[in-house]
């Protein structure tokens, strides 16, 4: 007899670096015949690439309370909408205002949910779910090396155990400017519960922690996590996006692709610092001048108005010479990364961007800005698939010369041959959907077998 499908509720943090992996996981679950209810604020759902979503995914808009919404900028529902580093605390408070609405959804959901897969922010969710007899799993969208590096700080000390000598896969450190940014963000307490405490509470109450990683890429780091936590750590694969998962193209995007069509193979640089990572005006100008100094043709996806932030005449100069394209709207990132002309990806090192770049075998020039990105860059550099732009350790500043050096090295110089070759090999891991889907198969089996004792559950996901 065929097993009945599951009904799984997913509830990500209101940041696109979290919402997109939750959507990719939802797609994989729905493709196996399981019903998925995806909870988020209404405008976030409107901005997700839902046009290619599976019909078994139901998007459930849950608006913030009017009192919480009034503290946010008009229309703000995600971290990408917020103007300052302190504003995410207001968004956390807005998420906390959803308790009653989420409880109402769970009480009326038909069929009754079998599982809830949630993020760190709604750390109150497992207690509500327990009232309805619904088990919860924490889905951590960060890579295993960042989770391992920050585990003692974010999750508390490991359970008592006999010490085992273990060599770390890479030497990772927070630089002074990164410590000030990350630790300050984790400890700010404008919201009722700070970020670090939310991670601790969510992990403690979850049946297990799913993580966006795989043994083929990070077996050593995953082994460290298995030893650190007292509950199963379940890799669900890298969840690479489907190559057609982007939004519909527009005329400007088509012009970018046509421009790339005119460039030699592996000659162009694609630059994107994501939807949230922002550089101050001086550093943005250094990045622009460094790209110009490198001599390489480039496409730059820039969130802010280019004319206001870039050196005077830069956009026109690059356009007139055919050297570069600066796009301030949506761009087809997957199509650009997959284009034969692109030879280097300049990235902020968000985990999704790393997976996408390496999924096409593109070597990385790394310019981390926020949160996990600094540790991500160091771990990726240790795999010899990219280099960081050299920066001042105290304030994080860099020069146009350091930008140009990194781009030239990775794009074409003999010293970058190993990096280019290693990045190409990564395509077989990060871009291999068949391999990554096997992890989702194991996750589904674990969800079905959730009444198994913890030891058996842990073994099921090895």
Secondary structure as the mmCIF struct_conf table of DSSP 4:
data_model
#
loop_
_struct_conf.conf_type_id
_struct_conf.id
_struct_conf.beg_label_comp_id
_struct_conf.beg_label_asym_id
_struct_conf.beg_label_seq_id
_struct_conf.end_label_comp_id
_struct_conf.end_label_asym_id
_struct_conf.end_label_seq_id
HELX_LH_PP_P HELX_LH_PP_P1 UNK A 2 UNK A 6
STRN STRN1 UNK A 7 UNK A 11
BEND BEND1 UNK A 14 UNK A 15
HELX_RH_AL_P HELX_RH_AL_P1 UNK A 16 UNK A 31
TURN_TY1_P TURN_TY1_P1 UNK A 32 UNK A 33
STRN STRN2 UNK A 35 UNK A 40
HELX_RH_AL_P HELX_RH_AL_P2 UNK A 42 UNK A 47
BEND BEND2 UNK A 48 UNK A 48
HELX_RH_3T_P HELX_RH_3T_P1 UNK A 50 UNK A 52
TURN_TY1_P TURN_TY1_P2 UNK A 55 UNK A 56
STRN STRN3 UNK A 57 UNK A 61
HELX_LH_PP_P HELX_LH_PP_P2 UNK A 63 UNK A 65
HELX_RH_AL_P HELX_RH_AL_P3 UNK A 66 UNK A 69
TURN_TY1_P TURN_TY1_P3 UNK A 70 UNK A 71
BEND BEND3 UNK A 72 UNK A 72
HELX_LH_PP_P HELX_LH_PP_P3 UNK A 73 UNK A 73
TURN_TY1_P TURN_TY1_P4 UNK A 74 UNK A 75
BEND BEND4 UNK A 78 UNK A 78
HELX_RH_3T_P HELX_RH_3T_P2 UNK A 79 UNK A 81
BEND BEND5 UNK A 84 UNK A 86
HELX_RH_AL_P HELX_RH_AL_P4 UNK A 87 UNK A 96
TURN_TY1_P TURN_TY1_P5 UNK A 97 UNK A 98
HELX_RH_AL_P HELX_RH_AL_P5 UNK A 99 UNK A 108
BEND BEND6 UNK A 110 UNK A 111
HELX_LH_PP_P HELX_LH_PP_P4 UNK A 112 UNK A 113
BEND BEND7 UNK A 114 UNK A 114
STRN STRN4 UNK A 115 UNK A 118
BEND BEND8 UNK A 120 UNK A 121
TURN_TY1_P TURN_TY1_P6 UNK A 123 UNK A 124
HELX_RH_AL_P HELX_RH_AL_P6 UNK A 125 UNK A 131
TURN_TY1_P TURN_TY1_P7 UNK A 132 UNK A 133
STRN STRN5 UNK A 135 UNK A 140
BEND BEND9 UNK A 142 UNK A 142
HELX_RH_AL_P HELX_RH_AL_P7 UNK A 144 UNK A 155
BEND BEND10 UNK A 157 UNK A 157
HELX_LH_PP_P HELX_LH_PP_P5 UNK A 158 UNK A 160
BEND BEND11 UNK A 169 UNK A 170
HELX_RH_AL_P HELX_RH_AL_P8 UNK A 176 UNK A 187
BEND BEND12 UNK A 190 UNK A 193
HELX_RH_AL_P HELX_RH_AL_P9 UNK A 195 UNK A 205
BEND BEND13 UNK A 206 UNK A 207
STRN STRN6 UNK A 209 UNK A 211
BEND BEND14 UNK A 212 UNK A 212
HELX_RH_AL_P HELX_RH_AL_P10 UNK A 215 UNK A 228
BEND BEND15 UNK A 230 UNK A 231
STRN STRN7 UNK A 233 UNK A 235
HELX_LH_PP_P HELX_LH_PP_P6 UNK A 240 UNK A 242
TURN_TY1_P TURN_TY1_P8 UNK A 243 UNK A 244
BEND BEND16 UNK A 246 UNK A 246
HELX_LH_PP_P HELX_LH_PP_P7 UNK A 247 UNK A 249
HELX_RH_AL_P HELX_RH_AL_P11 UNK A 251 UNK A 261
TURN_TY1_P TURN_TY1_P9 UNK A 262 UNK A 262
BEND BEND17 UNK A 263 UNK A 263
HELX_LH_PP_P HELX_LH_PP_P8 UNK A 264 UNK A 264
TURN_TY1_P TURN_TY1_P10 UNK A 265 UNK A 266
STRN STRN8 UNK A 268 UNK A 272
TURN_TY1_P TURN_TY1_P11 UNK A 274 UNK A 276
HELX_RH_AL_P HELX_RH_AL_P12 UNK A 281 UNK A 294
TURN_TY1_P TURN_TY1_P12 UNK A 295 UNK A 295
STRN STRN9 UNK A 298 UNK A 301
BEND BEND18 UNK A 303 UNK A 304
HELX_RH_AL_P HELX_RH_AL_P13 UNK A 306 UNK A 309
BEND BEND19 UNK A 310 UNK A 310
HELX_LH_PP_P HELX_LH_PP_P9 UNK A 311 UNK A 311
TURN_TY1_P TURN_TY1_P13 UNK A 312 UNK A 313
HELX_RH_AL_P HELX_RH_AL_P14 UNK A 314 UNK A 321
TURN_TY1_P TURN_TY1_P14 UNK A 322 UNK A 322
BEND BEND20 UNK A 323 UNK A 323
STRN STRN10 UNK A 324 UNK A 327
BEND BEND21 UNK A 329 UNK A 329
HELX_RH_AL_P HELX_RH_AL_P15 UNK A 333 UNK A 337
TURN_TY1_P TURN_TY1_P15 UNK A 338 UNK A 338
BEND BEND22 UNK A 339 UNK A 339
TURN_TY1_P TURN_TY1_P16 UNK A 340 UNK A 341
STRN STRN11 UNK A 342 UNK A 347
HELX_RH_AL_P HELX_RH_AL_P16 UNK A 351 UNK A 359
TURN_TY1_P TURN_TY1_P17 UNK A 360 UNK A 361
STRN STRN12 UNK A 363 UNK A 366
BEND BEND23 UNK A 370 UNK A 370
TURN_TY1_P TURN_TY1_P18 UNK A 371 UNK A 372
HELX_RH_AL_P HELX_RH_AL_P17 UNK A 373 UNK A 382
TURN_TY1_P TURN_TY1_P19 UNK A 383 UNK A 384
BEND BEND24 UNK A 385 UNK A 385
STRN STRN13 UNK A 386 UNK A 388
HELX_LH_PP_P HELX_LH_PP_P10 UNK A 389 UNK A 390
TURN_TY1_P TURN_TY1_P20 UNK A 393 UNK A 395
HELX_RH_AL_P HELX_RH_AL_P18 UNK A 400 UNK A 411
TURN_TY1_P TURN_TY1_P21 UNK A 412 UNK A 412
HELX_RH_3T_P HELX_RH_3T_P3 UNK A 414 UNK A 416
HELX_RH_AL_P HELX_RH_AL_P19 UNK A 417 UNK A 430
TURN_TY1_P TURN_TY1_P22 UNK A 431 UNK A 431
HELX_RH_AL_P HELX_RH_AL_P20 UNK A 433 UNK A 448
TURN_TY1_P TURN_TY1_P23 UNK A 449 UNK A 451
BEND BEND25 UNK A 452 UNK A 452
HELX_RH_AL_P HELX_RH_AL_P21 UNK A 454 UNK A 460
TURN_TY1_P TURN_TY1_P24 UNK A 461 UNK A 461
#
